[in-house]
Amino acid sequence: MKLRRKKILKAIEGIGTEATRANILETLKRQEYIEVNASQIRVTDKGCVLCENIKDVEISSAEMTAKWEGYLKKIHDGTGTQAAFLGSIQRFIEHLIAVVPQQLATAQIDVTAESQAIGTCPTCGKAVLEKFKVFGCESCDFVIFKKILNKKISRTMCVKLLKTRKTNLLKGFISKNGKKFNASLRLDDENKVAFKFIPFTKAK
């Protein structure tokens, strides 16, 4: 089933068109879910809250688009009806209107509160603030994610990384293939967060 939906998305060249994507981005910007600076797009704290609270809602899945495209093909082939399709969408929208506002209302995050500076941005020298999912510069796009490969990065770790450009040895990272490993974090020459592995020495 999933393979068939992937084929549908591939056939329509992804999700949406250039025109619809432009309108979506403009709406997100107007609602302050994203910020657009030149060619860069950054998700705001408000946008992060929205993403976190709708991540398990079906509309956030690309499979929903595949389902709709699949049924539109049925209508084209004469095996589906427009009335059934529109009725399904109406019921789904009514469900979202009932559920999503309740999810957002329970979010225990103040998206308007500005965090205190926890350090200085190594890129531009401005303040680094604690935000929803990242420690991020108030001016440029420098960020340190609060979770890296399933390892939570605490405020203390971030402060040390900003001050000394490296952390102590951290335990509990999990690679993409599921293997656990230990490493320290460092800022590379481009001020990107990278791993620094400690050479293993056998005990004598």
N, CA, C and O atoms as a DFTB+ gen file, in Angstrom:
816 C
 N C O
     1  1       0.832      -1.203       0.000
     2  2       0.000       0.000       0.000
     3  2       0.870       1.258       0.000
     4  3       0.636       2.172      -0.791
     5  1       1.885       1.310       0.895
     6  2       2.761       2.475       0.964
     7  2       3.531       2.651      -0.340
     8  3       3.745       3.773      -0.799
     9  1       3.953       1.507      -0.945
    10  2       4.691       1.579      -2.200
    11  2       3.820       2.176      -3.293
    12  3       4.295       2.970      -4.105
    13  1       2.535       1.794      -3.316
    14  2       1.623       2.323      -4.320
    15  2       1.444       3.825      -4.152
    16  3       1.378       4.556      -5.141
    17  1       1.365       4.300      -2.888
    18  2       1.207       5.732      -2.637
    19  2       2.455       6.498      -3.038
    20  3       2.361       7.619      -3.538
    21  1       3.642       5.894      -2.820
    22  2       4.882       6.546      -3.244
    23  2       4.912       6.709      -4.759
    24  3       5.386       7.721      -5.274
    25  1       4.399       5.698      -5.473
    26  2       4.357       5.774      -6.923
    27  2       3.423       6.896      -7.381
    28  3       3.696       7.581      -8.367
    29  1       2.304       7.076      -6.641
    30  2       1.354       8.136      -6.973
    31  2       2.018       9.497      -6.806
    32  3       1.898      10.359      -7.676
    33  1       2.724       9.694      -5.681
    34  2       3.403      10.973      -5.430
    35  2       4.483      11.226      -6.471
    36  3       4.687      12.361      -6.901
    37  1       5.178      10.158      -6.876
    38  2       6.210      10.318      -7.895
    39  2       5.595      10.713      -9.228
    40  3       6.164      11.508      -9.977
    41  1       4.422      10.146      -9.517
    42  2       3.758      10.428     -10.787
    43  2       3.297      11.871     -10.882
    44  3       3.267      12.445     -11.971
    45  1       2.938      12.462      -9.752
    46  2       2.469      13.865      -9.782
    47  2       3.599      14.819      -9.422
    48  3       3.373      16.009      -9.208
    49  1       4.834      14.281      -9.358
    50  2       6.030      15.081      -9.097
    51  2       5.979      15.784      -7.739
    52  3       6.220      16.986      -7.626
    53  1       5.656      14.989      -6.710
    54  2       5.688      15.533      -5.351
    55  2       4.356      16.076      -4.893
    56  3       3.300      15.684      -5.391
    57  1       4.418      16.988      -3.932
    58  2       3.220      17.533      -3.314
    59  2       3.028      18.970      -3.748
    60  3       3.899      19.812      -3.529
    61  1       1.911      19.249      -4.353
    62  2       1.591      20.620      -4.745
    63  2       2.322      21.064      -6.000
    64  3       3.077      20.301      -6.603
    65  1       2.082      22.317      -6.381
    66  2       2.729      22.907      -7.548
    67  2       3.500      24.134      -7.103
    68  3       3.418      24.539      -5.944
    69  1       4.248      24.726      -8.023
    70  2       4.989      25.951      -7.700
    71  2       4.048      27.030      -7.197
    72  3       4.367      27.756      -6.256
    73  1       2.871      27.132      -7.836
    74  2       1.904      28.167      -7.451
    75  2       1.342      27.918      -6.061
    76  3       1.256      28.840      -5.251
    77  1       0.957      26.669      -5.779
    78  2       0.373      26.377      -4.466
    79  2       1.412      26.482      -3.371
    80  3       1.101      26.927      -2.266
    81  1       2.654      26.077      -3.659
    82  2       3.699      26.174      -2.648
    83  2       3.987      27.641      -2.299
    84  3       4.218      27.979      -1.139
    85  1       3.970      28.495      -3.315
    86  2       4.198      29.921      -3.063
    87  2       3.103      30.498      -2.182
    88  3       3.388      31.276      -1.272
    89  1       1.857      30.129      -2.437
    90  2       0.733      30.615      -1.635
    91  2       0.812      30.097      -0.203
    92  3       0.513      30.819       0.749
    93  1       1.217      28.843      -0.064
    94  2       1.343      28.253       1.272
    95  2       2.410      28.977       2.076
    96  3       2.196      29.314       3.240
    97  1       3.563      29.217       1.453
    98  2       4.654      29.917       2.142
    99  2       4.241      31.327       2.542
   100  3       4.590      31.795       3.625
   101  1       3.499      32.004       1.672
   102  2       3.042      33.361       1.977
   103  2       2.080      33.348       3.167
   104  3       2.137      34.226       4.029
   105  1       1.202      32.352       3.208
   106  2       0.263      32.229       4.331
   107  2       1.001      31.950       5.634
   108  3       0.697      32.552       6.664
   109  1       1.973      31.035       5.592
   110  2       2.761      30.714       6.788
   111  2       3.522      31.935       7.283
   112  3       3.639      32.154       8.489
   113  1       4.038      32.727       6.354
   114  2       4.759      33.945       6.720
   115  2       3.812      34.954       7.350
   116  3       4.147      35.572       8.360
   117  1       2.634      35.124       6.765
   118  2       1.664      36.092       7.273
   119  2       1.180      35.706       8.671
   120  3       0.922      36.577       9.502
   121  1       1.057      34.403       8.931
   122  2       0.614      33.929      10.241
   123  2       1.769      33.817      11.238
   124  3       1.568      33.388      12.375
   125  1       2.985      34.203      10.814
   126  2       4.186      34.223      11.659
   127  2       4.642      32.822      12.070
   128  3       5.196      32.636      13.154
   129  1       4.402      31.828      11.185
   130  2       4.913      30.490      11.435
   131  2       6.315      30.325      10.854
   132  3       7.067      29.447      11.277
   133  1       6.664      31.168       9.888
   134  2       8.007      31.146       9.316
   135  2       8.499      32.580       9.134
   136  3       7.714      33.528       9.105
   137  1       9.810      32.710       9.012
   138  2      10.421      33.993       8.691
   139  2      11.249      33.806       7.425
   140  3      11.986      32.828       7.306
   141  1      11.133      34.727       6.491
   142  2      11.869      34.637       5.235
   143  2      12.876      35.767       5.177
   144  3      12.519      36.943       5.241
   145  1      14.147      35.390       5.055
   146  2      15.228      36.367       4.975
   147  2      16.059      36.058       3.744
   148  3      16.818      35.088       3.721
   149  1      15.911      36.888       2.721
   150  2      16.570      36.647       1.429
   151  2      16.105      35.296       0.900
   152  3      14.913      35.112       0.650
   153  1      17.017      34.356       0.727
   154  2      16.645      33.038       0.193
   155  2      16.488      31.998       1.297
   156  3      16.284      30.818       1.011
   157  1      16.581      32.425       2.556
   158  2      16.507      31.495       3.680
   159  2      15.144      31.558       4.347
   160  3      14.563      32.630       4.514
   161  1      14.647      30.391       4.724
   162  2      13.370      30.283       5.429
   163  2      13.629      29.657       6.791
   164  3      14.241      28.592       6.876
   165  1      13.173      30.300       7.848
   166  2      13.370      29.794       9.209
   167  2      12.021      29.619       9.888
   168  3      11.167      30.504       9.829
   169  1      11.835      28.484      10.526
   170  2      10.605      28.234      11.279
   171  2      10.685      28.982      12.601
   172  3      11.674      28.859      13.323
   173  1       9.655      29.756      12.923
   174  2       9.629      30.509      14.175
   175  2       9.261      29.595      15.335
   176  3       8.873      28.446      15.128
   177  1       9.382      30.107      16.557
   178  2       8.960      29.338      17.730
   179  2       7.488      28.983      17.631
   180  3       7.083      27.873      17.978
   181  1       6.684      29.935      17.155
   182  2       5.256      29.686      16.976
   183  2       5.037      28.551      15.979
   184  3       4.172      27.698      16.180
   185  1       5.832      28.545      14.895
   186  2       5.731      27.485      13.906
   187  2       6.140      26.139      14.464
   188  3       5.539      25.120      14.124
   189  1       7.164      26.119      15.324
   190  2       7.611      24.875      15.947
   191  2       6.510      24.282      16.831
   192  3       6.306      23.068      16.857
   193  1       5.806      25.160      17.552
   194  2       4.699      24.703      18.398
   195  2       3.624      24.058      17.541
   196  3       3.094      23.003      17.889
   197  1       3.304      24.690      16.421
   198  2       2.293      24.140      15.512
   199  2       2.732      22.779      14.984
   200  3       1.947      21.831      14.989
   201  1       3.976      22.673      14.529
   202  2       4.478      21.408      13.992
   203  2       4.429      20.301      15.043
   204  3       4.033      19.171      14.757
   205  1       4.836      20.643      16.252
   206  2       4.865      19.659      17.334
   207  2       3.468      19.124      17.645
   208  3       3.302      17.951      17.977
   209  1       2.465      20.003      17.532
   210  2       1.122      19.615      17.938
   211  2       0.276      19.011      16.829
   212  3      -0.811      18.498      17.097
   213  1       0.750      19.059      15.595
   214  2      -0.006      18.417      14.512
   215  2       0.789      17.285      13.874
   216  3       0.375      16.731      12.856
   217  1       1.932      16.939      14.469
   218  2       2.792      15.927      13.853
   219  2       2.089      14.573      13.761
   220  3       2.399      13.781      12.871
   221  1       1.143      14.294      14.668
   222  2       0.446      13.018      14.638
   223  2      -0.915      13.116      13.958
   224  3      -1.650      12.131      13.891
   225  1      -1.256      14.311      13.450
   226  2      -2.516      14.483      12.732
   227  2      -2.296      14.080      11.289
   228  3      -1.266      14.405      10.697
   229  1      -3.266      13.370      10.718
   230  2      -3.068      12.758       9.405
   231  2      -2.749      13.756       8.303
   232  3      -2.063      13.416       7.339
   233  1      -3.244      14.996       8.437
   234  2      -3.019      15.987       7.383
   235  2      -1.537      16.309       7.215
   236  3      -1.123      16.788       6.159
   237  1      -0.731      16.049       8.255
   238  2       0.703      16.361       8.175
   239  2       1.489      15.284       7.448
   240  3       2.696      15.428       7.258
   241  1       0.832      14.212       7.040
   242  2       1.497      13.116       6.357
   243  2       1.335      13.237       4.848
   244  3       0.262      13.573       4.348
   245  1       2.428      12.956       4.127
   246  2       2.368      12.981       2.661
   247  2       1.433      11.900       2.133
   248  3       0.968      11.976       0.996
   249  1       1.154      10.880       2.971
   250  2       0.265       9.811       2.532
   251  2      -1.146      10.326       2.284
   252  3      -1.873       9.784       1.452
   253  1      -1.540      11.393       3.019
   254  2      -2.871      11.943       2.810
   255  2      -2.995      12.477       1.381
   256  3      -4.008      12.260       0.717
   257  1      -1.962      13.175       0.918
   258  2      -1.967      13.668      -0.463
   259  2      -2.067      12.508      -1.443
   260  3      -2.789      12.583      -2.437
   261  1      -1.333      11.428      -1.152
   262  2      -1.372      10.255      -2.031
   263  2      -2.771       9.643      -2.072
   264  3      -3.243       9.221      -3.128
   265  1      -3.433       9.598      -0.904
   266  2      -4.796       9.060      -0.851
   267  2      -5.733       9.896      -1.710
   268  3      -6.531       9.362      -2.481
   269  1      -5.629      11.215      -1.567
   270  2      -6.505      12.097      -2.344
   271  2      -6.230      11.973      -3.838
   272  3      -7.155      11.896      -4.647
   273  1      -4.944      11.954      -4.194
   274  2      -4.599      11.808      -5.607
   275  2      -5.080      10.465      -6.151
   276  3      -5.512      10.369      -7.300
   277  1      -5.002       9.431      -5.314
   278  2      -5.477       8.111      -5.724
   279  2      -6.963       8.105      -6.003
   280  3      -7.425       7.490      -6.964
   281  1      -7.724       8.809      -5.138
   282  2      -9.172       8.828      -5.356
   283  2      -9.542       9.713      -6.548
   284  3     -10.504       9.423      -7.259
   285  1      -8.783      10.795      -6.769
   286  2      -9.028      11.624      -7.952
   287  2      -8.836      10.801      -9.229
   288  3      -9.541      10.999     -10.218
   289  1      -7.876       9.880      -9.192
   290  2      -7.666       9.001     -10.347
   291  2      -8.868       8.081     -10.538
   292  3      -9.263       7.777     -11.664
   293  1      -9.445       7.642      -9.411
   294  2     -10.646       6.801      -9.499
   295  2     -11.790       7.564     -10.145
   296  3     -12.535       7.013     -10.956
   297  1     -11.928       8.839      -9.779
   298  2     -12.977       9.667     -10.384
   299  2     -12.740       9.773     -11.886
   300  3     -13.674       9.684     -12.684
   301  1     -11.461       9.966     -12.262
   302  2     -11.109      10.076     -13.681
   303  2     -11.429       8.773     -14.421
   304  3     -11.858       8.788     -15.575
   305  1     -11.210       7.634     -13.726
   306  2     -11.456       6.335     -14.358
   307  2     -12.912       5.910     -14.279
   308  3     -13.289       4.883     -14.844
   309  1     -13.731       6.686     -13.585
   310  2     -15.145       6.355     -13.478
   311  2     -15.494       5.393     -12.366
   312  3     -16.629       4.923     -12.294
   313  1     -14.528       5.084     -11.480
   314  2     -14.793       4.155     -10.372
   315  2     -15.024       4.879      -9.052
   316  3     -15.263       4.241      -8.026
   317  1     -14.954       6.210      -9.072
   318  2     -15.216       7.023      -7.881
   319  2     -16.120       8.183      -8.242
   320  3     -16.308       8.493      -9.418
   321  1     -16.680       8.826      -7.223
   322  2     -17.589       9.937      -7.483
   323  2     -17.087      11.214      -6.823
   324  3     -16.438      11.172      -5.777
   325  1     -17.392      12.340      -7.439
   326  2     -16.997      13.636      -6.898
   327  2     -17.666      13.899      -5.559
   328  3     -17.055      14.460      -4.650
   329  1     -18.933      13.488      -5.443
   330  2     -19.687      13.716      -4.206
   331  2     -19.049      12.990      -3.026
   332  3     -18.954      13.539      -1.928
   333  1     -18.610      11.751      -3.257
   334  2     -17.987      10.974      -2.178
   335  2     -16.659      11.600      -1.774
   336  3     -16.325      11.652      -0.590
   337  1     -15.903      12.074      -2.758
   338  2     -14.602      12.679      -2.486
   339  2     -14.753      13.962      -1.673
   340  3     -14.061      14.151      -0.673
   341  1     -15.661      14.850      -2.105
   342  2     -15.867      16.117      -1.400
   343  2     -16.450      15.884      -0.012
   344  3     -16.116      16.597       0.934
   345  1     -17.323      14.882       0.108
   346  2     -17.884      14.562       1.418
   347  2     -16.824      14.095       2.384
   348  3     -16.851      14.448       3.563
   349  1     -15.875      13.291       1.887
   350  2     -14.778      12.799       2.720
   351  2     -13.894      13.949       3.192
   352  3     -13.497      13.995       4.356
   353  1     -13.584      14.879       2.285
   354  2     -12.754      16.030       2.641
   355  2     -13.471      16.914       3.658
   356  3     -12.848      17.409       4.598
   357  1     -14.769      17.113       3.477
   358  2     -15.533      17.946       4.412
   359  2     -15.505      17.353       5.816
   360  3     -15.307      18.071       6.796
   361  1     -15.705      16.032       5.907
   362  2     -15.686      15.379       7.219
   363  2     -14.293      15.484       7.852
   364  3     -14.161      15.670       9.062
   365  1     -13.267      15.365       7.021
   366  2     -11.902      15.448       7.539
   367  2     -11.596      16.849       8.051
   368  3     -10.979      17.001       9.105
   369  1     -12.020      17.876       7.315
   370  2     -11.791      19.259       7.751
   371  2     -12.532      19.542       9.046
   372  3     -11.997      20.204       9.935
   373  1     -13.762      19.047       9.160
   374  2     -14.530      19.231      10.395
   375  2     -13.819      18.566      11.570
   376  3     -13.819      19.089      12.685
   377  1     -13.216      17.408      11.308
   378  2     -12.459      16.711      12.351
   379  2     -11.254      17.544      12.790
   380  3     -10.989      17.670      13.985
   381  1     -10.517      18.118      11.819
   382  2      -9.357      18.950      12.143
   383  2      -9.755      20.178      12.950
   384  3      -9.079      20.544      13.912
   385  1     -10.855      20.811      12.553
   386  2     -11.318      22.011      13.257
   387  2     -11.651      21.686      14.706
   388  3     -11.457      22.516      15.595
   389  1     -12.150      20.480      14.941
   390  2     -12.524      20.089      16.296
   391  2     -11.326      19.675      17.139
   392  3     -11.306      19.903      18.348
   393  1     -10.320      19.062      16.500
   394  2      -9.223      18.454      17.255
   395  2      -8.014      19.361      17.422
   396  3      -7.501      19.505      18.531
   397  1      -7.546      19.982      16.328
   398  2      -6.297      20.744      16.367
   399  2      -6.313      21.907      17.356
   400  3      -5.343      22.066      18.097
   401  1      -7.378      22.738      17.407
   402  2      -7.379      23.831      18.391
   403  2      -7.239      23.338      19.832
   404  3      -6.615      23.997      20.663
   405  1      -7.824      22.174      20.119
   406  2      -7.704      21.607      21.467
   407  2      -6.260      21.199      21.741
   408  3      -5.758      21.378      22.850
   409  1      -5.598      20.651      20.727
   410  2      -4.204      20.252      20.901
   411  2      -3.324      21.472      21.148
   412  3      -2.440      21.444      22.005
   413  1      -3.564      22.531      20.405
   414  2      -2.771      23.747      20.573
   415  2      -3.042      24.408      21.917
   416  3      -2.146      25.003      22.516
   417  1      -4.290      24.299      22.391
   418  2      -4.657      24.920      23.659
   419  2      -3.953      24.264      24.831
   420  3      -3.753      24.894      25.870
   421  1      -3.571      22.985      24.670
   422  2      -2.904      22.267      25.757
   423  2      -1.392      22.408      25.721
   424  3      -0.699      21.909      26.608
   425  1      -0.875      23.085      24.698
   426  2       0.581      23.264      24.597
   427  2       1.084      24.114      25.751
   428  3       0.608      25.231      25.957
   429  1       2.032      23.597      26.495
   430  2       2.562      24.297      27.660
   431  2       3.783      25.130      27.282
   432  3       4.811      25.077      27.957
   433  1       3.664      25.902      26.194
   434  2       4.794      26.681      25.705
   435  2       4.349      28.097      25.443
   436  3       3.363      28.310      24.738
   437  1       5.038      29.059      25.981
   438  2       4.736      30.465      25.737
   439  2       5.548      30.911      24.534
   440  3       6.750      31.155      24.646
   441  1       4.889      31.020      23.369
   442  2       5.624      31.332      22.148
   443  2       5.999      32.795      22.068
   444  3       6.749      33.175      21.169
   445  1       5.509      33.637      22.973
   446  2       5.833      35.055      22.919
   447  2       6.946      35.431      23.879
   448  3       7.507      36.523      23.793
   449  1       7.264      34.529      24.790
   450  2       8.291      34.843      25.786
   451  2       9.674      34.737      25.176
   452  3       9.992      33.752      24.509
   453  1      10.479      35.728      25.399
   454  2      11.840      35.727      24.858
   455  2      12.782      35.166      25.904
   456  3      12.764      35.577      27.064
   457  1      13.589      34.239      25.488
   458  2      14.532      33.604      26.407
   459  2      15.686      34.540      26.709
   460  3      15.991      35.446      25.934
   461  1      16.316      34.309      27.838
   462  2      17.526      35.049      28.177
   463  2      18.688      34.497      27.367
   464  3      18.710      33.318      27.014
   465  1      19.643      35.352      27.079
   466  2      20.807      34.929      26.311
   467  2      21.611      33.910      27.109
   468  3      21.831      34.085      28.308
   469  1      22.050      32.844      26.437
   470  2      22.859      31.822      27.106
   471  2      24.292      31.851      26.601
   472  3      25.141      31.103      27.085
   473  1      24.560      32.708      25.636
   474  2      25.910      32.807      25.107
   475  2      25.967      33.729      23.902
   476  3      24.978      34.358      23.528
   477  1      27.143      33.792      23.308
   478  2      27.364      34.661      22.153
   479  2      27.481      33.839      20.883
   480  3      28.171      32.820      20.862
   481  1      26.821      34.267      19.843
   482  2      26.865      33.561      18.564
   483  2      28.279      33.623      17.986
   484  3      28.835      34.712      17.849
   485  1      28.867      32.482      17.646
   486  2      30.226      32.481      17.095
   487  2      30.291      33.015      15.667
   488  3      31.373      33.297      15.154
   489  1      29.128      33.152      15.029
   490  2      29.098      33.612      13.645
   491  2      28.989      35.127      13.529
   492  3      29.726      35.758      12.772
   493  1      28.049      35.710      14.299
   494  2      27.827      37.151      14.158
   495  2      28.029      37.942      15.444
   496  3      28.026      39.172      15.415
   497  1      28.206      37.253      16.579
   498  2      28.454      37.950      17.830
   499  2      27.216      38.391      18.582
   500  3      27.321      39.006      19.644
   501  1      26.035      38.083      18.042
   502  2      24.788      38.432      18.721
   503  2      24.461      37.373      19.782
   504  3      25.200      36.403      19.952
   505  1      23.348      37.574      20.488
   506  2      22.975      36.668      21.576
   507  2      22.379      35.365      21.034
   508  3      21.639      35.363      20.050
   509  1      22.719      34.264      21.698
   510  2      22.098      32.970      21.423
   511  2      21.019      32.752      22.475
   512  3      21.294      32.833      23.672
   513  1      19.789      32.476      22.034
   514  2      18.640      32.327      22.924
   515  2      18.160      30.888      22.940
   516  3      18.323      30.160      21.962
   517  1      17.566      30.480      24.059
   518  2      16.947      29.161      24.120
   519  2      15.549      29.270      23.533
   520  3      14.726      30.061      23.995
   521  1      15.294      28.471      22.515
   522  2      13.992      28.493      21.851
   523  2      13.310      27.152      22.020
   524  3      13.670      26.373      22.903
   525  1      12.315      26.878      21.169
   526  2      11.501      25.676      21.358
   527  2      12.297      24.390      21.154
   528  3      12.369      23.554      22.055
   529  1      12.886      24.233      19.992
   530  2      13.631      23.013      19.701
   531  2      15.118      23.249      19.511
   532  3      15.879      22.305      19.299
   533  1      15.531      24.497      19.584
   534  2      16.938      24.817      19.337
   535  2      17.429      25.888      20.289
   536  3      16.645      26.582      20.935
   537  1      18.750      26.005      20.362
   538  2      19.399      27.188      20.906
   539  2      19.831      27.964      19.665
   540  3      20.688      27.499      18.914
   541  1      19.249      29.134      19.444
   542  2      19.488      29.817      18.186
   543  2      19.851      31.277      18.340
   544  3      19.453      31.940      19.299
   545  1      20.618      31.767      17.373
   546  2      21.019      33.171      17.360
   547  2      19.811      34.052      17.098
   548  3      18.930      33.697      16.315
   549  1      19.774      35.200      17.757
   550  2      18.678      36.135      17.575
   551  2      18.774      36.879      16.246
   552  3      17.824      37.548      15.839
   553  1      19.915      36.767      15.570
   554  2      20.116      37.545      14.348
   555  2      20.340      36.692      13.106
   556  3      19.677      36.895      12.089
   557  1      21.276      35.732      13.177
   558  2      21.585      34.922      11.990
   559  2      20.983      33.523      12.121
   560  3      20.157      33.278      13.001
   561  1      21.399      32.607      11.245
   562  2      20.799      31.271      11.222
   563  2      21.579      30.238      12.037
   564  3      21.356      29.038      11.871
   565  1      22.486      30.672      12.909
   566  2      23.238      29.741      13.746
   567  2      22.307      29.060      14.751
   568  3      21.562      29.729      15.465
   569  1      22.354      27.722      14.801
   570  2      21.526      26.971      15.744
   571  2      22.284      25.775      16.301
   572  3      23.188      25.235      15.663
   573  1      21.896      25.379      17.496
   574  2      22.317      24.115      18.091
   575  2      21.033      23.395      18.480
   576  3      20.288      23.877      19.334
   577  1      20.770      22.259      17.871
   578  2      19.530      21.554      18.143
   579  2      19.537      20.957      19.551
   580  3      20.578      20.536      20.056
   581  1      18.355      20.930      20.175
   582  2      18.248      20.413      21.542
   583  2      18.293      18.888      21.591
   584  3      18.458      18.303      22.662
   585  1      18.150      18.254      20.449
   586  2      18.278      16.798      20.397
   587  2      19.079      16.442      19.156
   588  3      18.712      16.810      18.040
   589  1      20.183      15.720      19.360
   590  2      21.048      15.304      18.263
   591  2      21.217      13.791      18.334
   592  3      21.779      13.261      19.292
   593  1      20.727      13.109      17.315
   594  2      20.782      11.646      17.276
   595  2      20.288      11.032      18.590
   596  3      20.976      10.232      19.224
   597  1      19.082      11.432      18.972
   598  2      18.382      10.916      20.166
   599  2      19.017      11.327      21.487
   600  3      18.575      10.871      22.542
   601  1      20.035      12.169      21.460
   602  2      20.675      12.649      22.681
   603  2      20.203      14.073      22.964
   604  3      20.358      14.961      22.126
   605  1      19.630      14.286      24.139
   606  2      19.187      15.623      24.514
   607  2      20.392      16.496      24.855
   608  3      21.266      16.107      25.630
   609  1      20.415      17.671      24.264
   610  2      21.494      18.625      24.520
   611  2      20.973      19.665      25.511
   612  3      20.095      20.464      25.186
   613  1      21.521      19.641      26.705
   614  2      21.029      20.514      27.764
   615  2      21.542      21.942      27.600
   616  3      22.444      22.211      26.807
   617  1      20.955      22.833      28.357
   618  2      21.391      24.230      28.369
   619  2      22.851      24.340      28.808
   620  3      23.617      25.125      28.250
   621  1      23.231      23.540      29.820
   622  2      24.605      23.551      30.322
   623  2      25.597      23.121      29.255
   624  3      26.655      23.730      29.097
   625  1      25.244      22.053      28.511
   626  2      26.109      21.583      27.428
   627  2      26.280      22.658      26.371
   628  3      27.378      22.875      25.859
   629  1      25.177      23.331      26.050
   630  2      25.209      24.364      25.021
   631  2      26.072      25.550      25.455
   632  3      26.836      26.091      24.656
   633  1      25.949      25.944      26.706
   634  2      26.746      27.050      27.226
   635  2      28.235      26.740      27.095
   636  3      29.019      27.593      26.681
   637  1      28.619      25.512      27.452
   638  2      30.028      25.116      27.362
   639  2      30.489      25.090      25.904
   640  3      31.604      25.507      25.591
   641  1      29.621      24.597      25.017
   642  2      29.967      24.531      23.600
   643  2      30.210      25.926      23.030
   644  3      31.117      26.124      22.221
   645  1      29.397      26.888      23.455
   646  2      29.560      28.261      22.981
   647  2      30.818      28.910      23.560
   648  3      31.484      29.696      22.885
   649  1      31.139      28.578      24.807
   650  2      32.296      29.199      25.460
   651  2      33.617      28.619      24.990
   652  3      34.570      29.357      24.738
   653  1      33.678      27.290      24.870
   654  2      34.957      26.622      24.595
   655  2      35.012      25.955      23.227
   656  3      36.039      25.395      22.843
   657  1      33.898      26.017      22.490
   658  2      33.770      25.399      21.162
   659  2      33.801      23.880      21.221
   660  3      33.956      23.225      20.190
   661  1      33.656      23.310      22.416
   662  2      33.547      21.869      22.537
   663  2      32.885      21.518      23.866
   664  3      32.875      22.322      24.797
   665  1      32.334      20.314      23.943
   666  2      31.727      19.841      25.181
   667  2      32.602      18.740      25.773
   668  3      33.581      18.303      25.168
   669  1      32.223      18.309      26.968
   670  2      32.847      17.118      27.526
   671  2      32.347      15.903      26.754
   672  3      31.480      16.036      25.890
   673  1      32.874      14.738      27.048
   674  2      32.411      13.511      26.416
   675  2      30.949      13.279      26.791
   676  3      30.596      13.291      27.970
   677  1      30.110      13.070      25.791
   678  2      28.685      12.853      26.007
   679  2      28.323      11.419      25.633
   680  3      28.760      10.911      24.600
   681  1      27.535      10.781      26.464
   682  2      27.140       9.395      26.224
   683  2      25.680       9.325      25.771
   684  3      24.844      10.137      26.167
   685  1      25.405       8.335      24.933
   686  2      24.015       8.064      24.591
   687  2      23.552       8.478      23.208
   688  3      22.348       8.486      22.951
   689  1      24.465       8.822      22.305
   690  2      24.058       9.086      20.923
   691  2      23.662       7.766      20.264
   692  3      24.214       6.715      20.589
   693  1      22.719       7.822      19.349
   694  2      22.303       6.626      18.614
   695  2      22.366       6.936      17.124
   696  3      21.681       7.835      16.637
   697  1      23.188       6.189      16.413
   698  2      23.363       6.437      14.980
   699  2      22.113       6.024      14.207
   700  3      21.199       5.416      14.763
   701  1      22.086       6.364      12.916
   702  2      20.921       6.052      12.082
   703  2      20.709       4.554      11.920
   704  3      19.594       4.115      11.639
   705  1      21.758       3.770      12.092
   706  2      21.607       2.310      11.999
   707  2      21.361       1.674      13.367
   708  3      21.406       0.453      13.516
   709  1      21.099       2.528      14.368
   710  2      20.697       2.024      15.678
   711  2      21.814       1.735      16.650
   712  3      21.556       1.216      17.736
   713  1      23.049       2.053      16.300
   714  2      24.175       1.772      17.190
   715  2      24.435       2.947      18.130
   716  3      24.419       4.107      17.719
   717  1      24.674       2.621      19.405
   718  2      24.964       3.653      20.394
   719  2      26.446       4.019      20.344
   720  3      27.303       3.173      20.092
   721  1      26.725       5.294      20.589
   722  2      28.122       5.711      20.630
   723  2      28.275       6.947      21.512
   724  3      27.307       7.657      21.784
   725  1      29.497       7.186      21.948
   726  2      29.830       8.345      22.774
   727  2      30.745       9.284      21.989
   728  3      31.578       8.839      21.200
   729  1      30.584      10.562      22.211
   730  2      31.426      11.549      21.528
   731  2      31.230      12.892      22.202
   732  3      30.266      13.094      22.941
   733  1      32.139      13.801      21.946
   734  2      31.931      15.180      22.385
   735  2      31.482      15.973      21.167
   736  3      31.718      15.567      20.029
   737  1      30.839      17.097      21.410
   738  2      30.432      17.971      20.321
   739  2      31.438      19.107      20.199
   740  3      32.037      19.529      21.188
   741  1      31.616      19.592      18.986
   742  2      32.512      20.719      18.767
   743  2      31.932      21.603      17.678
   744  3      31.060      21.181      16.919
   745  1      32.420      22.824      17.609
   746  2      32.067      23.726      16.525
   747  2      33.201      23.698      15.515
   748  3      34.350      23.969      15.864
   749  1      32.890      23.372      14.263
   750  2      33.935      23.302      13.249
   751  2      34.287      24.696      12.724
   752  3      33.826      25.702      13.265
   753  1      35.090      24.751      11.686
   754  2      35.570      26.041      11.163
   755  2      34.437      26.904      10.601
   756  3      34.575      28.123      10.493
   757  1      33.310      26.264      10.241
   758  2      32.159      27.001       9.717
   759  2      31.090      27.213      10.788
   760  3      29.960      27.603      10.496
   761  1      31.483      26.943      12.053
   762  2      30.578      27.082      13.202
   763  2      29.363      26.159      13.110
   764  3      28.270      26.497      13.563
   765  1      29.581      24.986      12.514
   766  2      28.570      23.947      12.488
   767  2      28.883      22.939      13.590
   768  3      30.047      22.677      13.893
   769  1      27.831      22.377      14.185
   770  2      28.037      21.391      15.246
   771  2      28.506      20.077      14.630
   772  3      27.875      19.559      13.708
   773  1      29.611      19.541      15.136
   774  2      30.176      18.295      14.623
   775  2      30.562      17.402      15.800
   776  3      30.612      17.848      16.946
   777  1      30.834      16.137      15.495
   778  2      31.254      15.192      16.526
   779  2      32.778      15.152      16.632
   780  3      33.497      15.281      15.641
   781  1      33.235      14.972      17.846
   782  2      34.656      14.723      18.085
   783  2      34.753      13.417      18.853
   784  3      34.312      13.319      19.998
   785  1      35.334      12.419      18.213
   786  2      35.409      11.099      18.823
   787  2      36.697      10.956      19.618
   788  3      37.771      11.350      19.164
   789  1      36.571      10.386      20.814
   790  2      37.705      10.175      21.702
   791  2      38.347       8.827      21.356
   792  3      37.664       7.804      21.388
   793  1      39.619       8.803      21.033
   794  2      40.279       7.516      20.694
   795  2      40.143       6.535      21.845
   796  3      40.299       6.895      23.012
   797  1      39.847       5.277      21.492
   798  2      39.681       4.242      22.506
   799  2      41.040       3.645      22.859
   800  3      41.800       3.235      21.980
   801  1      41.331       3.602      24.143
   802  2      42.600       3.015      24.609
   803  2      42.310       1.855      25.547
   804  3      41.596       2.008      26.538
   805  1      42.875       0.681      25.225
   806  2      42.670      -0.473      26.079
   807  2      43.403      -0.316      27.402
   808  3      44.527       0.182      27.455
   809  1      42.759      -0.738      28.438
   810  2      43.381      -0.683      29.765
   811  2      44.494      -1.727      29.841
   812  3      44.331      -2.849      29.363
   813  1      45.629      -1.353      30.447
   814  2      46.753      -2.286      30.577
   815  2      46.546      -3.202      31.773
   816  3      47.387      -4.058      32.047
